[in-house]
Amino acid sequence: MASQFRIWALLAYALVSMAIFSGPAAAQAGDKDAAKEWADLCTPDIGRFQRTLSEMQECCGLKAKERNTACKDNPNNIACVGTVRLCREAVRCDDAWTQCQKKAMEKENDRNCEKDTCKQCGAEYMPCRRDALK
């Protein structure tokens, strides 16, 4: 009787542990290299202001289905969801950089982004992009 209780207690402990450790940590899983590649493909011509943020973020999901058969077969796969999330964070940073440059260039009539205000956008962008792909 005591050994049966012990087995059930160990099983319950294992199930609780799995629930705890497969939650948020698993949601963070993602292929950083694929996310970077997809983000780069979804943000062409950053200086040309051609795509909206929502279009770029939607592109991340499309690239997942195009370039990863596991994501095409099961878009809710934890690795796919995590990789798409990383891609979306990276393109959010790209969009913020583009918007910053656009405002700085218009404000200072700086067509080539050569003034300090415009260059500061890049200094703010790099940590955002790096942190998005951690």
Backbone as CSV, one residue per row, in Angstrom:
resi,resn,N_x,N_y,N_z,CA_x,CA_y,CA_z,C_x,C_y,C_z
1,MET,0.814,-1.185,0.000,0.000,0.000,0.000,0.864,1.257,0.000
2,ALA,1.892,1.266,0.862,2.768,2.427,0.940,3.562,2.598,-0.348
3,SER,3.968,1.494,-0.957,4.732,1.598,-2.204,3.850,2.087,-3.343
4,GLN,2.567,1.688,-3.324,1.640,2.177,-4.344,1.429,3.682,-4.200
5,PHE,1.295,4.148,-2.977,1.151,5.586,-2.722,2.385,6.343,-3.203
6,ARG,3.531,5.754,-2.923,4.789,6.381,-3.333,4.874,6.505,-4.859
7,ILE,4.443,5.469,-5.574,4.447,5.493,-7.043,3.513,6.584,-7.551
8,TRP,2.314,6.651,-6.979,1.354,7.685,-7.402,1.890,9.089,-7.091
9,ALA,2.532,9.242,-5.965,3.096,10.543,-5.597,4.199,10.957,-6.575
10,LEU,5.046,10.004,-6.948,6.101,10.288,-7.909,5.533,10.637,-9.283
11,LEU,4.497,9.922,-9.710,3.850,10.229,-10.984,3.226,11.630,-10.963
12,ALA,2.556,11.957,-9.862,1.950,13.287,-9.737,3.032,14.364,-9.776
13,TYR,4.141,14.128,-9.081,5.256,15.077,-9.086,5.810,15.257,-10.502
14,ALA,5.949,14.154,-11.221,6.474,14.221,-12.592,5.531,15.016,-13.493
15,LEU,4.231,14.774,-13.363,3.265,15.507,-14.189,3.265,16.997,-13.875
16,VAL,3.318,17.346,-12.608,3.361,18.762,-12.225,4.645,19.407,-12.737
17,SER,5.745,18.712,-12.626,7.024,19.241,-13.116,6.981,19.483,-14.615
18,MET,6.401,18.532,-15.346,6.305,18.695,-16.794,5.431,19.892,-17.140
19,ALA,4.348,20.080,-16.431,3.452,21.209,-16.702,4.154,22.530,-16.438
20,ILE,4.929,22.576,-15.381,5.628,23.816,-15.035,6.724,24.126,-16.047
21,PHE,7.537,23.130,-16.370,8.691,23.384,-17.225,8.387,23.385,-18.711
22,SER,7.219,22.938,-19.119,6.905,22.979,-20.545,6.062,24.189,-20.900
23,GLY,5.706,25.018,-19.938,4.887,26.208,-20.188,5.673,27.311,-20.872
24,PRO,5.965,28.400,-20.164,6.632,29.555,-20.758,7.992,29.236,-21.358
25,ALA,8.741,28.346,-20.744,10.066,28.036,-21.292,9.953,27.426,-22.678
26,ALA,9.006,26.543,-22.859,8.843,25.916,-24.169,8.355,26.932,-25.198
27,ALA,7.550,27.873,-24.769,7.036,28.884,-25.697,8.157,29.770,-26.212
28,GLN,9.247,29.848,-25.463,10.375,30.673,-25.872,11.229,29.979,-26.928
29,ALA,11.028,28.667,-27.090,11.846,27.905,-28.023,11.654,28.422,-29.436
30,GLY,12.715,28.452,-30.169,12.640,28.878,-31.556,14.013,28.805,-32.191
31,ASP,14.027,28.686,-33.481,15.265,28.613,-34.232,15.704,30.037,-34.568
32,LYS,16.715,30.511,-33.860,17.173,31.901,-34.028,17.698,32.174,-35.429
33,ASP,18.394,31.203,-36.003,18.931,31.400,-37.351,17.812,31.518,-38.377
34,ALA,16.809,30.663,-38.254,15.669,30.734,-39.179,14.910,32.036,-38.965
35,ALA,14.723,32.441,-37.709,14.006,33.692,-37.418,14.734,34.881,-38.029
36,LYS,16.062,34.889,-37.930,16.845,35.982,-38.521,16.696,35.979,-40.041
37,GLU,16.788,34.801,-40.642,16.649,34.694,-42.097,15.273,35.191,-42.546
38,TRP,14.228,34.737,-41.854,12.872,35.133,-42.230,12.682,36.636,-42.029
39,ALA,13.203,37.173,-40.925,13.075,38.613,-40.665,13.782,39.414,-41.758
40,ASP,14.958,38.950,-42.174,15.681,39.637,-43.249,14.887,39.600,-44.553
41,LEU,14.232,38.483,-44.810,13.418,38.368,-46.025,12.143,39.222,-45.940
42,CYS,11.662,39.429,-44.737,10.408,40.172,-44.556,10.616,41.677,-44.446
43,THR,11.863,42.124,-44.402,12.138,43.554,-44.303,13.090,44.006,-45.410
44,PRO,12.724,43.789,-46.668,13.617,44.239,-47.746,13.609,45.756,-47.854
45,ASP,14.695,46.288,-48.312,14.789,47.724,-48.563,14.301,48.541,-47.372
46,ILE,14.933,48.329,-46.228,14.509,48.990,-44.994,14.389,50.501,-45.182
47,GLY,15.293,51.097,-45.898,15.261,52.545,-46.063,14.184,53.048,-47.000
48,ARG,13.470,52.147,-47.664,12.480,52.583,-48.657,11.055,52.679,-48.105
49,PHE,10.833,52.283,-46.864,9.541,52.431,-46.196,8.395,51.799,-46.990
50,GLN,8.569,50.588,-47.493,7.561,49.994,-48.357,6.520,49.145,-47.640
51,ARG,6.849,48.482,-46.568,5.907,47.579,-45.905,5.518,48.113,-44.536
52,THR,4.283,47.816,-44.142,3.838,48.181,-42.798,4.309,47.109,-41.819
53,LEU,4.265,47.434,-40.548,4.670,46.477,-39.521,3.795,45.232,-39.581
54,SER,2.492,45.409,-39.726,1.615,44.230,-39.762,1.915,43.355,-40.981
55,GLU,2.258,43.951,-42.096,2.626,43.172,-43.285,3.912,42.390,-43.050
56,MET,4.882,43.030,-42.401,6.146,42.344,-42.127,5.940,41.202,-41.136
57,GLN,5.103,41.430,-40.116,4.868,40.376,-39.135,4.069,39.225,-39.747
58,GLU,3.140,39.531,-40.612,2.406,38.487,-41.317,3.360,37.680,-42.201
59,CYS,4.316,38.355,-42.781,5.313,37.708,-43.627,6.078,36.631,-42.846
60,CYS,6.323,36.852,-41.563,7.038,35.860,-40.756,6.297,34.521,-40.762
61,GLY,4.992,34.566,-40.586,4.200,33.341,-40.619,4.203,32.690,-41.987
62,LEU,4.173,33.511,-43.020,4.198,32.980,-44.391,5.534,32.318,-44.694
63,LYS,6.620,32.957,-44.262,7.953,32.371,-44.493,8.089,31.045,-43.745
64,ALA,7.490,30.953,-42.558,7.550,29.696,-41.803,6.918,28.569,-42.603
65,LYS,5.769,28.844,-43.190,5.075,27.815,-43.971,5.814,27.485,-45.263
66,GLU,6.459,28.493,-45.864,7.195,28.282,-47.118,8.496,27.516,-46.914
67,ARG,9.219,27.843,-45.855,10.594,27.386,-45.711,10.806,26.261,-44.701
68,ASN,9.741,25.878,-43.997,9.892,24.846,-42.984,8.720,23.875,-43.100
69,THR,8.991,22.663,-43.526,7.906,21.702,-43.752,7.186,21.356,-42.451
70,ALA,7.896,21.339,-41.322,7.246,21.060,-40.044,6.223,22.156,-39.717
71,CYS,6.562,23.390,-40.043,5.639,24.501,-39.793,4.459,24.452,-40.763
72,LYS,4.719,24.001,-41.972,3.642,23.879,-42.957,2.654,22.811,-42.509
73,ASP,3.187,21.695,-41.994,2.337,20.599,-41.539,1.609,20.925,-40.243
74,ASN,2.276,21.645,-39.343,1.675,21.970,-38.047,2.140,23.348,-37.584
75,PRO,1.432,24.409,-37.996,1.844,25.765,-37.626,1.809,26.033,-36.120
76,ASN,1.102,25.179,-35.362,1.027,25.362,-33.909,2.128,24.623,-33.170
77,ASN,3.027,23.993,-33.906,4.191,23.332,-33.332,4.952,24.365,-32.487
78,ILE,5.357,23.973,-31.289,6.009,24.912,-30.361,7.225,25.577,-30.995
79,ALA,8.041,24.812,-31.702,9.235,25.392,-32.334,8.843,26.413,-33.403
80,CYS,7.795,26.126,-34.161,7.342,27.063,-35.203,6.810,28.348,-34.587
81,VAL,5.983,28.195,-33.572,5.410,29.364,-32.895,6.528,30.224,-32.321
82,GLY,7.515,29.579,-31.701,8.640,30.323,-31.128,9.476,31.030,-32.176
83,THR,9.712,30.367,-33.289,10.521,30.959,-34.363,9.785,32.126,-35.014
84,VAL,8.491,31.970,-35.237,7.701,33.067,-35.804,7.685,34.248,-34.834
85,ARG,7.589,33.956,-33.538,7.595,35.037,-32.530,8.923,35.796,-32.581
86,LEU,10.026,35.061,-32.668,11.335,35.714,-32.765,11.421,36.588,-34.020
87,CYS,10.932,36.069,-35.130,10.928,36.817,-36.385,10.111,38.101,-36.237
88,ARG,8.937,37.987,-35.633,8.062,39.160,-35.465,8.699,40.215,-34.572
89,GLU,9.400,39.766,-33.541,10.107,40.724,-32.677,11.214,41.434,-33.464
90,ALA,11.926,40.681,-34.282,13.005,41.276,-35.082,12.455,42.288,-36.080
91,VAL,11.338,41.969,-36.747,10.795,42.921,-37.717,10.173,44.125,-37.008
92,ARG,9.725,43.934,-35.762,9.249,45.084,-34.973,10.406,46.065,-34.753
93,CYS,11.576,45.531,-34.476,12.760,46.379,-34.313,13.123,47.060,-35.629
94,ASP,13.051,46.305,-36.729,13.337,46.880,-38.046,12.384,48.027,-38.357
95,ASP,11.114,47.837,-38.028,10.117,48.876,-38.280,10.393,50.108,-37.424
96,ALA,10.738,49.898,-36.161,11.047,51.034,-35.281,12.242,51.815,-35.817
97,TRP,13.246,51.101,-36.323,14.427,51.751,-36.900,14.036,52.568,-38.131
98,THR,13.243,51.966,-38.983,12.807,52.645,-40.205,12.003,53.900,-39.873
99,GLN,11.093,53.777,-38.917,10.273,54.935,-38.542,11.130,56.036,-37.921
100,CYS,12.096,55.645,-37.121,13.011,56.615,-36.517,13.810,57.344,-37.598
101,GLN,14.346,56.592,-38.540,15.106,57.203,-39.635,14.229,58.139,-40.460
102,LYS,13.044,57.709,-40.749,12.130,58.509,-41.571,11.857,59.854,-40.894
103,LYS,11.543,59.797,-39.600,11.268,61.042,-38.860,12.501,61.939,-38.808
104,ALA,13.652,61.343,-38.530,14.885,62.124,-38.432,15.247,62.761,-39.773
105,MET,15.088,62.012,-40.838,15.442,62.520,-42.164,14.491,63.644,-42.589
106,GLU,13.211,63.504,-42.268,12.249,64.550,-42.609,12.463,65.789,-41.752
107,LYS,12.704,65.578,-40.463,12.861,66.687,-39.521,14.067,67.555,-39.858
108,GLU,15.157,66.938,-40.226,16.400,67.669,-40.458,16.765,67.794,-41.934
109,ASN,15.834,67.419,-42.798,16.091,67.470,-44.243,17.418,66.762,-44.564
110,ASP,17.526,65.570,-44.059,18.745,64.756,-44.164,18.470,63.577,-45.093
111,ARG,18.633,63.766,-46.365,18.260,62.763,-47.362,19.083,61.481,-47.288
112,ASN,20.305,61.543,-46.798,21.183,60.372,-46.775,21.438,59.832,-45.373
113,CYS,20.672,60.313,-44.403,20.812,59.866,-43.012,22.256,60.033,-42.533
114,GLU,22.792,61.219,-42.729,24.178,61.479,-42.354,24.308,62.256,-41.056
115,LYS,23.223,62.878,-40.586,23.294,63.687,-39.360,23.147,62.798,-38.134
116,ASP,23.590,63.346,-36.994,23.623,62.571,-35.754,22.264,62.032,-35.331
117,THR,21.208,62.817,-35.525,19.875,62.374,-35.120,19.498,61.086,-35.843
118,CYS,19.778,61.029,-37.110,19.464,59.842,-37.893,20.388,58.678,-37.524
119,LYS,21.643,58.958,-37.297,22.588,57.907,-36.923,22.248,57.304,-35.561
120,GLN,21.650,58.107,-34.678,21.251,57.615,-33.356,20.218,56.492,-33.482
121,CYS,19.420,56.540,-34.528,18.421,55.489,-34.749,19.079,54.119,-34.847
122,GLY,20.184,54.049,-35.539,20.907,52.790,-35.678,21.471,52.314,-34.355
123,ALA,21.954,53.245,-33.551,22.509,52.888,-32.247,21.421,52.305,-31.338
124,GLU,20.204,52.790,-31.486,19.093,52.265,-30.693,18.573,50.954,-31.274
125,TYR,18.681,50.809,-32.565,18.150,49.632,-33.259,18.941,48.366,-32.969
126,MET,20.252,48.444,-32.972,21.079,47.245,-32.865,20.792,46.434,-31.599
127,PRO,20.699,47.064,-30.408,20.384,46.252,-29.220,18.972,45.637,-29.302
128,CYS,18.042,46.342,-29.893,16.677,45.823,-30.042,16.705,44.558,-30.887
129,ARG,17.343,44.608,-32.007,17.395,43.454,-32.926,18.156,42.296,-32.268
130,ARG,19.267,42.612,-31.601,20.066,41.576,-30.937,19.230,40.897,-29.846
131,ASP,18.541,41.701,-29.038,17.725,41.146,-27.952,16.530,40.365,-28.491
132,ALA,15.982,40.789,-29.609,14.831,40.087,-30.197,15.214,38.677,-30.639
133,LEU,16.446,38.482,-31.017,16.879,37.185,-31.539,17.675,36.374,-30.508
134,LYS,17.524,36.717,-29.226,18.214,35.958,-28.176,17.576,34.612,-27.992
